[in-house]
Amino acid sequence: LGLQPSEMLLTGLTARAVKVQGDFNPQEIANTLWAFATLGLQPSEELMAGMMKQAVTVQGDFKPQNIANTLWAFATLGQKPSEELMAGMMKQAV
């Protein structure tokens, strides 16, 4: 559609995501990162760090689609997943 969310909306959504990311499941992690990547917007360092930490915590629950979407988002955002996260995702994938 060519629409970009307002700065106020992004700020609010980011703040909320940072607040609740400790409860995110793999799909919520993948969807959040995918959304930022699709919009071409870089998440805050705080959000990325929290997403990575939570992804490691729940890495045993990632399904193939969650893995694909999460790694696509990392690549699109120019972010490097931690070695621990990559090892966990590789283990889940095989």
N, CA, C and O of each residue as an XYZ file, in Angstrom:
376
protein
N       0.805     -1.204      0.000
C       0.000      0.000      0.000
C       0.847      1.266      0.000
O       0.341      2.357     -0.263
N       2.126      1.121      0.293
C       2.997      2.280      0.308
C       2.823      3.181      1.525
O       3.275      4.326      1.521
N       2.184      2.682      2.544
C       1.964      3.482      3.753
C       3.040      3.169      4.788
O       3.476      2.026      4.920
N       3.451      4.173      5.501
C       4.384      4.004      6.608
C       3.672      4.418      7.893
O       2.949      5.414      7.908
N       3.872      3.655      8.978
C       3.256      4.045     10.248
C       3.868      5.345     10.766
O       5.025      5.658     10.486
N       3.086      6.080     11.510
C       3.579      7.344     12.076
C       4.641      7.058     13.132
O       4.703      5.963     13.692
N       5.455      8.038     13.387
C       6.497      7.919     14.412
C       5.863      7.644     15.780
O       6.395      6.867     16.572
N       4.728      8.282     16.046
C       4.044      8.080     17.324
C       3.581      6.629     17.472
O       3.723      6.036     18.541
N       3.030      6.065     16.406
C       2.592      4.681     16.438
C       3.770      3.745     16.644
O       3.697      2.834     17.468
N       4.854      3.956     15.907
C       6.040      3.108     16.045
C       6.633      3.178     17.440
O       7.038      2.163     18.009
N       6.680      4.376     17.981
C       7.215      4.551     19.328
C       6.364      3.800     20.344
O       6.898      3.132     21.230
N       5.062      3.904     20.221
C       4.155      3.205     21.132
C       4.234      1.703     21.007
O       4.271      0.994     22.012
N       4.259      1.206     19.770
C       4.352     -0.235     19.560
C       5.685     -0.792     20.043
O       5.738     -1.872     20.632
N       6.748     -0.059     19.794
C       8.067     -0.497     20.258
C       8.107     -0.539     21.774
O       8.600     -1.507     22.354
N       7.596      0.495     22.422
C       7.584      0.531     23.889
C       6.790     -0.639     24.456
O       7.202     -1.262     25.434
N       5.666     -0.929     23.847
C       4.847     -2.048     24.315
C       5.557     -3.383     24.090
O       5.536     -4.252     24.961
N       6.177     -3.544     22.938
C       6.896     -4.785     22.636
C       8.042     -4.991     23.621
O       8.254     -6.105     24.101
N       8.777     -3.935     23.924
C       9.872     -4.035     24.894
C       9.333     -4.469     26.244
O       9.956     -5.270     26.942
N       8.182     -3.943     26.609
C       7.591     -4.253     27.919
C       7.153     -5.713     28.030
O       7.296     -6.314     29.094
N       6.630     -6.286     26.964
C       6.050     -7.640     27.041
C       6.864     -8.716     26.319
O       6.456     -9.877     26.300
N       7.986     -8.363     25.735
C       8.730     -9.334     24.929
C       9.201    -10.555     25.715
O       9.463    -11.602     25.123
N       9.310    -10.441     27.003
C       9.687    -11.584     27.825
C       8.634    -12.678     27.833
O       8.897    -13.790     28.293
N       7.442    -12.375     27.326
C       6.363    -13.357     27.232
C       6.147    -13.838     25.795
O       5.264    -14.661     25.552
N       6.931    -13.344     24.849
C       6.720    -13.681     23.439
C       7.046    -15.142     23.162
O       8.008    -15.699     23.690
N       6.214    -15.742     22.317
C       6.493    -17.088     21.821
C       7.216    -16.937     20.476
O       7.343    -15.821     19.973
N       7.693    -18.043     19.886
C       8.434    -17.937     18.624
C       7.687    -17.221     17.503
O       8.295    -16.460     16.750
N       6.392    -17.448     17.379
C       5.654    -16.781     16.306
C       5.591    -15.281     16.535
O       5.706    -14.505     15.586
N       5.409    -14.865     17.773
C       5.358    -13.430     18.072
C       6.710    -12.760     17.820
O       6.769    -11.622     17.355
N       7.784    -13.467     18.128
C       9.124    -12.950     17.845
C       9.297    -12.801     16.334
O       9.692    -11.744     15.842
N       8.995    -13.876     15.610
C       9.143    -13.859     14.153
C       8.281    -12.766     13.529
O       8.751    -12.029     12.662
N       7.037    -12.654     13.956
C       6.128    -11.650     13.381
C       6.604    -10.223     13.646
O       6.524     -9.363     12.769
N       7.095     -9.979     14.847
C       7.555     -8.634     15.189
C       8.767     -8.250     14.354
O       8.815     -7.167     13.772
N       9.744     -9.148     14.301
C      10.945     -8.850     13.513
C      10.618     -8.758     12.025
O      11.153     -7.905     11.317
N       9.740     -9.636     11.558
C       9.320     -9.616     10.155
C       8.673     -8.277      9.810
O       8.928     -7.714      8.745
N       7.839     -7.772     10.710
C       7.144     -6.506     10.461
C       8.137     -5.357     10.307
O       8.024     -4.557      9.379
N       9.106     -5.274     11.211
C      10.108     -4.219     11.094
C      10.882     -4.361      9.785
O      11.096     -3.376      9.078
N      11.299     -5.574      9.466
C      12.074     -5.794      8.244
C      11.258     -5.457      7.002
O      11.777     -4.841      6.070
N      10.003     -5.849      6.979
C       9.134     -5.577      5.833
C       8.931     -4.079      5.632
O       8.855     -3.602      4.500
N       8.845     -3.348      6.730
C       8.684     -1.898      6.648
C      10.002     -1.183      6.350
O      10.017      0.012      6.058
N      11.104     -1.924      6.427
C      12.417     -1.310      6.201
C      12.840     -0.418      7.347
O      13.573      0.552      7.155
N      12.373     -0.750      8.549
C      12.674      0.045      9.736
C      13.533     -0.757     10.702
O      13.286     -1.940     10.936
N      14.532     -0.110     11.253
C      15.431     -0.758     12.202
C      14.830     -0.691     13.608
O      14.541      0.400     14.099
N      14.636     -1.848     14.266
C      14.144     -1.820     15.649
C      15.199     -1.200     16.566
O      16.384     -1.164     16.233
N      14.760     -0.722     17.704
C      15.702     -0.157     18.669
C      16.651     -1.253     19.160
O      16.335     -2.440     19.089
N      17.805     -0.838     19.653
C      18.769     -1.800     20.201
C      18.149     -2.575     21.359
O      18.371     -3.777     21.506
N      17.373     -1.874     22.175
C      16.725     -2.518     23.319
C      15.765     -3.610     22.859
O      15.730     -4.697     23.435
N      14.991     -3.319     21.822
C      14.050     -4.306     21.309
C      14.790     -5.488     20.696
O      14.425     -6.638     20.942
N      15.812     -5.226     19.910
C      16.564     -6.323     19.281
C      17.226     -7.210     20.332
O      17.189     -8.436     20.226
N      17.827     -6.596     21.336
C      18.484     -7.371     22.387
C      17.474     -8.242     23.131
O      17.743     -9.406     23.424
N      16.319     -7.672     23.431
C      15.280     -8.426     24.128
C      14.711     -9.546     23.279
O      14.447    -10.638     23.780
N      14.519     -9.276     21.984
C      14.013    -10.312     21.076
C      14.998    -11.467     20.986
O      14.602    -12.632     21.010
N      16.273    -11.143     20.883
C      17.291    -12.186     20.794
C      17.318    -13.011     22.082
O      17.394    -14.239     22.035
N      17.257    -12.343     23.214
C      17.260    -13.046     24.498
C      16.047    -13.968     24.619
O      16.182    -15.123     25.022
N      14.874    -13.462     24.273
C      13.659    -14.270     24.362
C      13.688    -15.406     23.341
O      13.221    -16.508     23.629
N      14.226    -15.148     22.164
C      14.322    -16.201     21.144
C      15.188    -17.350     21.644
O      14.869    -18.515     21.407
N      16.271    -17.034     22.327
C      17.119    -18.081     22.899
C      16.343    -18.854     23.962
O      16.445    -20.079     24.043
N      15.581    -18.150     24.763
C      14.807    -18.788     25.834
C      13.791    -19.785     25.281
O      13.596    -20.852     25.862
N      13.146    -19.451     24.170
C      12.075    -20.303     23.620
C      12.506    -21.042     22.349
O      11.659    -21.561     21.622
N      13.806    -21.094     22.078
C      14.274    -21.649     20.812
C      13.837    -23.094     20.584
O      13.724    -23.521     19.435
N      13.593    -23.841     21.627
C      13.136    -25.212     21.479
C      11.711    -25.322     20.943
O      11.280    -26.406     20.550
N      10.983    -24.218     20.922
C       9.597    -24.207     20.449
C       9.444    -23.654     19.026
O       8.336    -23.617     18.492
N      10.550    -23.225     18.416
C      10.477    -22.664     17.060
C      10.077    -23.743     16.066
O      10.625    -24.846     16.071
N       9.130    -23.416     15.226
C       8.723    -24.266     14.107
C       9.481    -23.787     12.864
O       9.999    -22.670     12.854
N       9.553    -24.615     11.820
C      10.314    -24.215     10.627
C       9.936    -22.836     10.076
O      10.817    -22.067      9.690
N       8.649    -22.516     10.036
C       8.244    -21.203      9.514
C       8.747    -20.075     10.399
O       9.161    -19.031      9.893
N       8.719    -20.271     11.724
C       9.237    -19.257     12.649
C      10.729    -19.039     12.425
O      11.209    -17.905     12.431
N      11.450    -20.130     12.229
C      12.890    -20.041     11.984
C      13.152    -19.264     10.704
O      13.966    -18.341     10.687
N      12.460    -19.639      9.632
C      12.659    -18.980      8.341
C      12.347    -17.490      8.433
O      13.128    -16.667      7.955
N      11.229    -17.138      9.033
C      10.837    -15.727      9.119
C      11.787    -14.924     10.003
O      12.124    -13.783      9.687
N      12.214    -15.521     11.103
C      13.128    -14.828     12.016
C      14.479    -14.599     11.360
O      15.020    -13.495     11.422
N      15.028    -15.630     10.732
C      16.335    -15.471     10.090
C      16.259    -14.546      8.887
O      17.199    -13.795      8.626
N      15.147    -14.589      8.148
C      14.962    -13.642      7.039
C      14.971    -12.218      7.570
O      15.609    -11.337      6.992
N      14.256    -11.990      8.682
C      14.196    -10.648      9.265
C      15.578    -10.191      9.718
O      15.966     -9.052      9.460
N      16.325    -11.065     10.387
C      17.677    -10.698     10.807
C      18.509    -10.293      9.599
O      19.176     -9.258      9.617
N      18.471    -11.105      8.552
C      19.259    -10.811      7.349
C      18.815     -9.507      6.700
O      19.652     -8.691      6.314
N      17.524     -9.306      6.578
C      16.993     -8.102      5.944
C      17.340     -6.853      6.745
O      17.587     -5.789      6.177
N      17.357     -6.992      8.069
C      17.690     -5.865      8.937
C      19.196     -5.645      9.064
O      19.633     -4.658      9.657
N      19.992     -6.566      8.506
C      21.439     -6.452      8.626
C      21.930     -6.758     10.026
O      22.982     -6.277     10.446
N      21.161     -7.561     10.746
C      21.499     -7.944     12.119
C      22.073     -9.361     12.127
O      21.725    -10.187     11.284
N      22.938     -9.624     13.070
C      23.521    -10.960     13.189
C      22.971    -11.639     14.442
O      23.143    -11.135     15.552
N      22.305    -12.789     14.261
C      21.827    -13.513     15.444
C      23.018    -13.995     16.270
O      24.101    -14.231     15.734
N      22.811    -14.135     17.561
C      23.887    -14.640     18.414
C      24.221    -16.080     18.030
O      23.404    -16.787     17.439
N      25.418    -16.491     18.373
C      25.827    -17.871     18.091
C      24.905    -18.859     18.799
O      24.568    -19.908     18.251
N      24.505    -18.517     20.015
C      23.609    -19.384     20.781
C      22.259    -19.538     20.075
O      21.712    -20.639     20.011
N      21.731    -18.445     19.551
C      20.452    -18.501     18.845
C      20.588    -19.306     17.561
O      19.736    -20.144     17.264
N      21.645    -19.065     16.798
C      21.847    -19.809     15.553
C      21.986    -21.302     15.824
O      21.416    -22.119     15.101
N      22.732    -21.660     16.849
C      22.911    -23.084     17.191
C      21.581    -23.715     17.551
O      21.298    -24.842     17.144
N      20.763    -23.005     18.309
C      19.460    -23.526     18.696
C      18.527    -23.677     17.508
O      17.802    -24.668     17.410
N      18.538    -22.716     16.617
C      17.679    -22.788     15.440
C      18.131    -23.898     14.489
O      17.305    -24.593     13.898
N      19.438    -24.056     14.351
C      19.951    -25.134     13.504
C      19.548    -26.500     14.078
O      19.198    -27.422     13.342
N      19.609    -26.601     15.396
C      19.215    -27.851     16.055
C      17.730    -28.140     15.816
O      17.349    -29.283     15.562
N      16.897    -27.100     15.900
C      15.457    -27.258     15.680
C      15.153    -27.623     14.223
O      14.219    -28.373     13.940
N      15.951    -27.084     13.317
C      15.685    -27.261     11.896
C      16.029    -28.665     11.392
O      15.493    -29.103     10.373
N      16.904    -29.363     12.086
C      17.295    -30.710     11.603
C      16.813    -31.814     12.476
O      17.068    -32.983     12.190
